Amino acid sequence: MDELDRRIVGALLASPRATNAQISEVVFTSEATVSRRVTRLIATGTARVIGVLDGEATRRTRSLFVRLRCRPGEVHRTAERLAAWPECGSVKLVTGSVDCVAEISYTSNEHLLALTLAHLPALDGVLAVWSNQVIRRFATPHSWLPSLLTGDEVEQLRAQRLDPWHDPIPDGPAPTDALDDRIAAALAEDGRLGWQRLAELCDASPVTVRRHTESMMLSGALRMRTVVEPARIGLPVNAFVSLSVNPTQLGRAGQLLAEHPSVLMISATTGDRNLCGEVALDSDAALYGFISDTIGGLPGLQHADVGVTLQSVKRAGRLVRAEAPAA
């Protein structure tokens, strides 16, 4: 990727459904060039734009981080089996005290019980499982924006968005109907579909589809996201952090991390760690600085565990292409 590619990806991260004209105005090139490059970036799998029904806003699902210790030689196979689960959104192989980290969605306490006490321990190769339920999101990948554009350029693009890119989102629940579900399913495959094509896929008029889509965005039910492996944009050091923070300082610590540009996501959790998330940086030196200064300076910090990603197996619900480099 050259500098223009990275700026275009930055524009898509800031506003996933921005038109080619809106992007061209920010990255200072022609609309035709933006169209050609966006098409190539998506076709090659370098970036993809998706619509996501927010489980918290719709009250449909909740999230769980799981950390697995596996038998030697079984890690890849275990991760691949876990990645095949439809409720599994992401899977990473990491260094450190565990071998594999994943994020899983669950629909009920019964579903959670089955996952944690039956399905996860039964995975071939698993020796131990730690689970941490997400109870508050300080930052999600919807808001992640590495330094690819200036602050003014980001604000110009984000001002055009209807969906909430920041967390926490407005209080729910945000109800949806059958047409909303069809729209969300189509946008989950291609978040940049035009109104006419989206209407054809959903068997409704463009006006109706646009009204439903924009209503879901405004309520927080539908959130747009650009997915890119951090290594593709010059951030090869990807890591999962799991922290223990004094409960009286948990909110402050979570907010401080959410404001850091290297943080893709950070959430308050239950279990043995009460603050978990993902970071992406450009070097080991930058990771050292993040650990020593940012994490080390958090109020109430009691314990920190950082596992550097060796391979990203699945991200945002889709297997990562073998040719896409991952730290």
C-alpha positions in Angstrom: 0.0 0.0 0.0 1.3 3.5 -0.9 0.5 6.7 1.0 -2.7 7.4 -0.9 -4.0 3.9 -0.2 -3.4 4.4 3.5 -5.2 7.7 3.4 -8.1 6.2 1.6 -8.3 3.4 4.3 -8.1 6.1 6.9 -11.1 7.8 5.3 -13.0 4.5 5.2 -12.2 3.9 8.9 -13.5 7.4 9.7 -16.7 7.0 7.6 -17.2 3.5 6.1 -20.1 4.6 3.8 -18.5 7.9 2.7 -19.0 8.4 -1.0 -16.1 8.4 -3.4 -16.6 12.1 -3.9 -16.5 12.8 -0.1 -13.3 10.7 0.2 -11.6 12.4 -2.8 -12.2 15.8 -1.2 -10.4 14.7 1.9 -7.5 12.8 0.4 -6.9 15.4 -2.4 -7.3 13.2 -5.5 -9.9 12.6 -8.2 -13.2 10.8 -7.6 -12.2 8.3 -10.3 -9.0 7.5 -8.6 -10.7 6.9 -5.3 -13.3 4.7 -6.9 -10.6 2.6 -8.6 -8.5 2.2 -5.4 -11.4 1.5 -3.1 -12.6 -1.3 -5.5 -9.1 -2.7 -5.5 -8.6 -2.5 -1.7 -11.9 -4.4 -1.1 -11.4 -6.9 -4.0 -8.0 -7.9 -2.7 -9.3 -8.3 0.9 -7.0 -5.5 2.2 -10.1 -3.8 3.6 -13.8 -4.6 3.8 -16.7 -2.5 4.9 -19.5 -4.2 6.9 -22.7 -3.3 8.7 -23.0 -4.8 12.1 -26.2 -5.2 14.2 -25.1 -4.1 17.6 -25.9 -6.9 20.0 -26.0 -4.5 23.0 -28.3 -2.0 21.3 -30.7 -4.6 20.0 -30.4 -6.7 23.2 -29.7 -9.8 21.0 -26.3 -10.8 22.1 -23.5 -10.1 24.6 -19.8 -10.6 24.3 -17.3 -12.8 26.0 -13.5 -12.9 25.8 -12.0 -16.3 26.2 -8.3 -17.1 26.7 -7.2 -20.7 26.0 -4.1 -22.7 27.0 -3.6 -25.5 24.6 -1.5 -28.7 24.3 1.8 -28.2 22.5 1.4 -28.7 18.8 -2.4 -28.4 19.0 -2.8 -24.6 19.0 -3.4 -24.0 15.2 -5.9 -26.8 15.0 -7.8 -25.7 18.1 -7.9 -22.1 16.9 -9.2 -23.2 13.5 -12.0 -25.3 15.1 -12.9 -22.4 17.3 -12.9 -20.0 14.4 -15.5 -22.2 12.6 -18.1 -21.5 15.3 -20.7 -19.0 14.0 -20.8 -17.2 17.4 -17.0 -16.6 17.3 -16.1 -13.2 16.0 -12.3 -13.2 16.3 -9.5 -15.6 17.1 -5.8 -14.8 17.6 -2.7 -16.9 18.4 -0.7 -15.0 21.0 2.5 -15.2 23.1 2.5 -15.2 26.8 0.5 -17.0 29.5 -2.1 -18.2 27.1 -1.9 -19.5 23.5 -5.2 -18.4 22.0 -7.6 -15.4 22.5 -11.1 -15.2 21.0 -14.2 -13.1 21.3 -17.5 -14.9 21.3 -21.1 -13.7 21.2 -23.8 -15.4 23.3 -27.5 -15.0 23.4 -28.6 -16.1 26.9 -27.2 -17.4 30.2 -28.1 -20.9 29.0 -26.0 -20.3 25.8 -23.2 -19.0 28.0 -23.3 -21.9 30.3 -23.0 -24.3 27.4 -20.1 -22.4 25.9 -18.0 -22.1 29.1 -18.8 -25.4 30.8 -19.2 -27.7 27.8 -18.2 -26.6 24.3 -14.9 -24.7 25.1 -13.5 -27.4 27.5 -14.4 -30.0 25.0 -12.4 -28.5 22.2 -9.7 -30.9 21.2 -6.3 -29.6 22.5 -7.6 -27.3 25.2 -6.0 -27.6 28.6 -7.5 -24.6 30.4 -10.1 -21.9 29.7 -10.4 -18.3 31.2 -13.5 -16.3 30.3 -14.3 -12.7 30.8 -17.8 -11.3 30.1 -18.0 -7.8 28.6 -20.0 -5.5 30.9 -19.1 -2.1 29.5 -17.5 -1.0 26.3 -15.2 2.0 26.4 -14.0 1.6 22.8 -14.8 -0.8 19.9 -13.3 -1.2 16.5 -16.1 1.1 15.2 -14.2 4.0 16.7 -10.6 2.8 16.0 -8.8 5.4 13.9 -5.0 5.3 13.7 -3.1 8.4 12.6 -3.7 8.2 8.8 -5.5 11.5 8.5 -5.5 14.9 10.2 -7.9 15.7 12.9 -9.8 18.1 10.7 -10.1 15.5 7.9 -11.5 13.0 10.4 -14.0 15.4 11.7 -15.1 16.3 8.2 -15.8 12.7 7.4 -17.4 11.7 10.7 -19.7 14.7 10.6 -21.5 12.9 7.7 -22.1 9.7 9.6 -25.5 8.8 11.1 -24.4 5.7 13.0 -22.6 6.1 16.3 -18.9 5.5 16.0 -18.1 6.1 19.6 -19.0 4.1 22.7 -21.0 3.8 24.8 -23.9 4.0 22.4 -27.4 5.5 23.2 -29.5 3.5 25.6 -31.5 0.7 24.0 -33.3 -1.4 23.2 -33.4 -0.5 19.6 -36.1 -2.7 18.0 -35.7 -4.2 14.5 -38.1 -5.9 12.1 -37.8 -8.5 9.4 -36.8 -5.9 6.7 -34.2 -4.5 9.1 -32.7 -8.0 9.4 -32.5 -8.4 5.6 -30.9 -5.0 5.3 -28.3 -5.8 8.0 -27.6 -9.2 6.4 -26.9 -7.6 3.0 -24.7 -4.8 4.6 -22.8 -7.4 6.6 -21.5 -8.7 3.2 -21.0 -5.3 1.6 -21.3 -2.2 3.7 -21.0 0.1 0.7 -24.0 -1.1 -1.2 -25.9 1.6 -2.9 -29.6 2.2 -2.1 -30.8 0.7 -5.4 -28.8 -2.5 -5.1 -29.6 -2.8 -1.4 -33.3 -2.5 -2.3 -33.1 -5.2 -4.9 -31.5 -7.6 -2.4 -34.1 -6.8 0.2 -37.1 -6.9 -2.1 -38.2 -3.4 -1.1 -38.1 0.1 -2.6 -34.9 2.3 -2.3 -36.9 4.9 -0.4 -38.1 2.3 2.2 -34.7 0.6 2.5 -33.0 4.0 3.0 -35.5 5.0 5.7 -35.1 1.7 7.6 -31.3 1.8 7.3 -30.9 5.4 8.5 -33.4 4.7 11.3 -31.3 1.7 12.5 -28.1 3.9 12.3 -29.6 6.7 14.3 -30.8 4.3 17.0 -27.4 2.6 17.3 -28.9 -0.7 16.1 -26.8 -0.7 12.9 -23.1 0.3 13.0 -20.8 0.6 10.1 -17.2 -0.7 10.3 -14.2 -0.8 8.1 -12.1 -3.9 8.8 -8.4 -4.0 8.1 -5.6 -6.0 9.5 -3.3 -3.5 11.4 -0.2 -4.8 9.7 -1.6 -3.7 6.3 -1.4 -0.1 7.4 2.0 -0.1 9.0 1.0 -1.4 12.5 2.6 -4.9 12.6 2.7 -5.2 16.4 -0.8 -6.3 17.5 -1.4 -7.4 21.1 -4.2 -8.4 23.5 -4.1 -6.8 26.9 -5.8 -8.1 30.0 -5.6 -6.0 33.1 -6.6 -6.0 36.7 -7.5 -2.5 38.0 -8.8 -1.4 41.3 -12.6 -1.3 40.8 -12.8 2.3 42.1 -10.5 3.3 39.2 -11.9 1.0 36.5 -14.0 3.7 34.7 -11.1 6.2 34.6 -8.6 3.6 33.4 -10.9 2.4 30.7 -11.6 5.9 29.4 -7.9 6.7 29.4 -7.2 3.7 27.2 -10.1 4.4 25.0 -8.7 7.8 24.1 -5.3 6.3 23.0 -5.0 6.0 19.2 -3.3 2.6 19.5 -6.3 1.0 21.2 -8.7 -0.9 18.8 -11.0 -1.9 21.6 -11.2 -1.9 25.4 -13.9 -3.2 27.7 -14.6 -3.7 31.3 -15.1 -7.4 32.1 -15.9 -9.8 34.8 -13.6 -12.7 35.9 -9.9 -12.7 36.7 -9.3 -9.6 34.6 -11.6 -6.6 34.6 -10.2 -4.6 31.6 -9.5 -6.4 28.3 -8.8 -5.2 24.8 -6.6 -5.0 21.7 -3.9 -2.6 20.6 -1.9 -2.1 17.4 1.5 -0.3 17.2 4.2 0.2 14.6 7.1 -1.4 16.5 8.3 -3.3 19.6 9.7 0.0 20.9 6.2 1.5 20.6 4.8 -1.5 22.5 7.4 -1.0 25.2 6.4 2.6 25.5 2.7 1.8 25.6 3.2 -0.8 28.4 5.6 1.3 30.5 3.9 4.7 30.1 0.3 4.2 29.2 -0.5 0.9 31.0 2.0 1.6 33.7 0.5 5.0 34.3 -3.1 3.8 34.7 -4.8 4.7 38.0 -5.4 1.6 40.2 -3.4 -0.8 38.0 -2.8 -4.1 39.9 -1.7 -6.6 37.2 -1.0 -6.5 33.5 -0.7 -9.3 30.9 0.2 -8.5 27.3 0.1 -11.2 24.6 1.5 -10.3 21.3 -0.4 -11.6 18.3 1.4 -14.2 16.3 -1.4 -14.9 13.8 -4.8 -13.4 13.3 -7.0 -16.4 12.4 -10.4 -14.6 12.3 -11.4 -11.0 12.5 -14.9 -9.4 12.5 -16.6 -12.7 11.8 -14.5 -13.7 8.8 -11.4 -15.9 8.4 -8.3 -13.8 7.7 -6.8 -14.5 4.3 -3.5 -16.4 4.4 -1.8 -13.8 2.3 -2.7 -11.0 4.6 0.2 -10.4 7.0 -0.6 -10.3 10.6 1.8 -9.5 13.5 
